Amino acid sequence: KLSGFGAQSGSSMPAEDMVLQAAMNLRLSPSKLSLGAAQFAGGFGKLNLDHLEWTPKSLSTKAKWDALPVMAIAHLIKPQDSLHGDIRLGVNWDLQLKDHVRGELQVQRQSGDLYVPDADGTGQPMSLGLSELNAQLQAGGLVAGSGAERVRIQFNGLGRRLGNWRANVETQIQNQNDKWTFHSDAPMKGELHAAIPELQWLAGQLSADFAVKGALNLDANFGGTFSHPVYRASMDGRNLELAFASEGLLFPNGELRAQLNQDILTIERLRFTNKVNFVPKLEQLQDLNWAGREGEFVAAGEVNWREQTGSIQADWKNFPLLQRKDRWLVVSGQAKIEQLDNAWALIGKLRADAAYFKLPKLPPPSLSGDVLVSKGVKL
C-alpha cells in the first residue's frame, strides 16, 4: 500500500502538487502495473481513481477528475501570451484496450472562462462568455472486414462571444503489433457548424496588423483521411468591418458569401459600403456636396491555392478609402488580381474622385554637425 504521497504540512512542495488522500493499493511487476481505488487533491483539482491496470498488451482504467485547471496545464506545456482564464474542466473516463476497444471519455466545463486581448488595443481582456463547453469520445464497434474499431468524437461550445460551435468526427483506431494506434491514413468523416456573433476576439489571435469585426456562420463537411482530407465549407458573413489602423483604411458594413474546399476558394460576393463623413474645408473642394453620400466596394472571384491560379475582380464606386483629418481619399474604378507568368499581379485602373493629403511641416534645410564651414579671407 502506498500512503502519504504528495505535499505534507510544512512541506516546501508547490501547492500545485496532487496529494494522496488515503492509502492506495499498488502492484508492480515487469509485466503488469495495477493501481487500486485512490483519491488525490491539490492545485490541479480532485482525482478519484477507480482502478488502473496496464500490461504491454492491454489497458483498463476508470476515473473522474474534477476542477482541472486548463490554463495551468497549458502553461506547463508552453507559456500562453494571448490566452488567459480561470476555466476548470471535469473529466470522466472508462476505457478498456485489449483485444477490442471499449470506452468513453467525457470532458465538460465546470466553472470559469477564457480571456483574449482586446483587438482594439485598450489593454482590457475580452471574455469569451463561456456557458457550455463539452466533448465526448466513444470507442468501440468492429469495422466489418477489418480489425479496426470505430471512434466517434462530439464537441459543443457556447458562449456570448465564442458563439455556438458544434462538431462531430468519425474515424477508426487499429491494432498493430498489439498496440492500438491512430494512423494518418485512417478514414474520417465529420461536420462542423459555427455561428460566431463577434469575430473580433478570433481575428485578434491571427494578426495585430488588422482588425476584423462582425458575425460569421460556417458550415463544413469533411472526409477522406487525416493525411489527405477533403472538405467543403460555406461561409456567410454580415455586418463585417475590416480596418488597417496604421494606414487609416476602413471597410465597414460588409457582407460575405464564399465557398471553400481543399483546393479552391470561391468568393461569390464580398461587399463593403461606407458613407462620406466629411469633406475637408478647402477652397478646391468647397463645391463638393458629398457628405452622407454612400460609396461601394464589391469583389468576386476564384483562387486555386494548390495550383496558384485564379483571379479576383474588384469594383470601386465613390468609395471613401481614407477619412482622416490629414488623409482623405475617395476612389472609383476597377481592379483585378490574377496570376501572370507564375506571379500574382494587380491590374486595373483606379482614379481619385477627390483627395487631400496634409504634408507635415518640415524644418528648413540644415547642415549636419560634422560639417565645418570656414569663411574665406580677402587679400
N, C-alpha and C positions, 0 to 999 in steps of 0.2 A: 504493500500500500504506500502511496505517495501522499504526504501531507505537509502543510507548512510551506508550500511552494509559492513564491512571489514576495512582495514587499511586506515587511512586518513593521510594527510600531517602532518609530525611531529610525527606520532604515533610510539610507541615502538613495534608494532606488527611486526613479521618477514616478510620478503619480499615474503616468500612462500605462504602467505595467499592470498586467492582469494577475489577480491574487486568487489562489485556490481556496475556496471557502470551506471545504470539508475533505476528508480523506478520500482518495480515489484508487481504485484497483488498477494495477498496471502489470501486464505480462509482456515480456520481451524475449524473443529468441531470434536466431538468424533467419528463420523463415516466417515469422509472424509477430505482429505488434497488435496488442489488444488493450484498449482503454475502456474502463467501466464508466458508470454514470459519474458526472462531476459538475461542479459549479465554479465558474470564475467570475470575478467582478473587478472593475478598475476603470481607468481612464478611457478604455476602449469599449465600455458598456458591460453587459452581462451575458455570459455564455453558459447555457445549460446543455451539457453534452449527455446524450442518452447512451451512446456507445460509438466506438470506432474500432474496426478490425481491418487490418491490412496484411495481405500476403503478396508475393510477387505476381500472382495471377488474379487477385480479387481485391475489392474494397467494399466495405459496408459501413455506413455512418449515418447517424441521425442526430440532429442538434437544433437548437434555437438560440439565436444571438439577437439581443435587444440593444437599442440605443447605440448602434455602431456609428462613430463619428467619421463621416466620409472625408471631410477635408483634412483631418488629422492624418488619415491613412494616405491621402493623395500627397500631402507634404512629405511624407516619408519616402515616397517613390520619386517625386520631383517637385521642387518648390513651385507654388502656384502664385503668379503675379496678377492674373486677370480674372481669377475666380475665387470668391471667398464665401463663407457661410457657416452656419451652425446646424446644418441639416444632419439628422440622425436617422438611420435605417434599421429596420428589423429584418432579419434573415432567417428563414427556416429551410432545412433540407433533410431529405430522406433518400439516400442513394445506395444502390447496390450494383456493382460492376463485377459480374462473374462470367459465366458462360453467356448470359444475356444481360442486357441493361434494363434496369427498372429504377425509376427515381423521379423526384420532383424537387425543384429549388424555387423558393419564393422570396422576393425582395420587395419591401414596401417602405415608403416614408412614414416615420412615426412622429417626427417633430422637426421644426427648424425650416430654414430657407436658404437659397443661394443668392449671391450678390455679384454683380459685374460692375466695372467702372462706367460712369456716365459718359456717353459718347459726346455730349455737348461740352465736356471739359470743365464742369462745375466742381469736380472732385468728390461729389457725393455718390456713394454706391447706389446702384439700381437693384431693387429687389425683384426677383422673378415671380414673387407672389405664389409660391407653390402651395397647392391644396391637395394634390394627388400625384404620386409617383410610385409605380409598381411594375415589376417584371416577374414573369413566371417561365420556368423551363421545365418541360416534361420530356422524359426519355423513356422509350420502350415501344415495342411493336416491331416484329421482324419484317423486314422488307422482302417481299416474295422474290424468290430466285437469287437471293444473295444472303450473306451473313451479316449484313448491316442492320442497325436498329434505327428507328425513327427518332428525331429530336424536333420538338416544337417550342418556339420561343414567342412570347407575347409581351408587349410593352405598352403602358398607358401613362401619359403625363398630362397634368392640367395645372395651369397657373395663370394669374392675372396678366403677366407679360409673356410668360412662356407660351401660352395658348393651349390648344388641345392637340396632343400628339397620340397617334395610335399606330402600332406596327406589329406585324407577325411574320415569322420566318419558319419554314420547314426545311430540314436538311437531314443528314444521316451521320452516324458515327460507326466506325468499322473496327473490328478486332483483327489486328495483325501482330503476329508473334506474341500472342497472349496479352496484348496491350490495346485498350480502347482509345482510339485517337480520331481527331478530325483531319481530313485531308483537303488540300486546296482544290482537288478535282471532284469533291463531293457535290452532288446536285443540290440545288436550293431553289426555293420559290417563296415569294412573300409579297407583302403590301406595306405601304407607308402612306399615312394620311395626316396632314398637319394643317391646322388653322391658326396662323400666327397673327395676333391682333396688333403687335408692335414689333417692328423689325429693328429698332434702334439698338436694343441690347445685343442682338445677334451680329449685326454689321460691325459693331464696335469691337468684336472679337477678331474680325478678319483684317481690318486695316484702320490706322489712325489718320490716313490721308483724306478720307472722305466719310461722310455721314449719310446714312440711309434711314428714312422713316416711312411709316405706312404699314399696311397689312398685306399678308400673303397667304394664299391657300395652295397647298401642294398635295397632289395625288400621284402615287407612283406604284408600279408593279414591276417586279424583277424576277429573274430566273437565271438559268444557265448554271455555272459553277462558280465557286469563290474565286478561282483564278481567271475565269473568263465569264464575267457576269454580263447579262443582257437586261436592259431595263427600259422603261418608257415612263416619262413623268410629264404631267401638265402643271403649269404654274399660272395663277391668276392673282395679280397684284392690284391694289386700289389705294387711293389717297397716298401715293408714293411721293417721296421727296428725296432728291439727290443733291448733296451740297459739297462743294470743294471750298472749304473755309479759307484756305491760304490764298486762293485765287479769286475769291468773291463770286464764284459761279453757283447759281441756284437753279434747279429744275424741280418746280413744285407741281402739285395737282396732277400726279402721274397715274397711269394705268398700264398694266402689262398683261399680255396673253402670249404664252410661249409653250413650246413642246421640246422635250429633251429626251434623247436616248444615248446609248453608249458611243455613238458616232457623231450625231448631228444635233445642233441647237437651232431650232426654228423660232424666230421672233415673229409671231403673227401680227402683233401690234404693240408698239411702245409709244406712248403719247404723254407729253407734258404741256401744260398751259400755264401762262403767267401774265399778269397784268402789269402795265407800266405804272409804277407807283408815283413817279415824279419826273419832271423834265428839268434839267439844270437851267438855272436862271442866267442865261447868256443871251446876248444880243442875237447871235447867229441862230439860236433855237427858239426865239420868242414867238414865232409863228406856229410852232408845233403844239397843237392841242391834243396831245396823246395821253394825258393822264387818264387811267382807267381803261385804256384800250388793251384788249387781250391778244397775246401772241401765242403761236403754237409750234411745237416740235413733234414730228411724227417719224418713226423709223420702223422698218420691217426688213426681214431677210433671213438668210440661212447660212450657217457656218458648219463645215465638216472639220472638226478639230483633229480627227485622226489623219486625214489626208491633207489638212491645211489648205482647204479650198472654200469658196463661197463668197458671198457679198451681202452687204447691208446698205440699204438705201435710206437716206435721211433727208427730210424736208423741213425747212425753217420758214416761218411766215410771221414777220413782225415780232420776233421773239426777243424779249428783253434779257439778254445774256448776262449783262453786268448792270447792277443798280447800286452803286456806292457813290458817295459824295465826290470821290476822286476818280472813279471809273464808271462810265455809263455808256452802254452799247446796246443797240437794237439791230438785229440782223434778219436777213431773209436770204433764201437760196436753196440749193440742193447740193448734196454731197454723197459719195458712195465709198464705202470701204470694201476693197476687194483684193484678191491675190493676183499679182502680176509678176511673172518671172521669179517664182518662189519667194516672193516678198509681198507683205501686205502694204497696200498703197491707199492713200486718201485722195480721191479725185472728185472734183466738183467746183462749184463757184458760189461763194458766199459774198454778199455785199452788206456793207454797213448802211442801214437806213438812216441812222443818225448816231453820233458818238461824241463823247467828251472824255478826255484824259487830262488830269491836272498833273503837270510836271512839278516835282519838288523844287523848292528854292535852293540853289546851289551857291556856295561862296565864290567870290571872284578867283580867277587863276592865281596860284601862288607857287613859289619855288620851295622845294623840299629843304630840310635843314642842313643837308650835306652839300648844298650849292653855295659857293663863295663868290660874290660879285665884287670886283675891285674897280675903283674909279680911275679913269685914265688921267694922266697928268700932261698939261700943255707946256711945251717948251717955248 
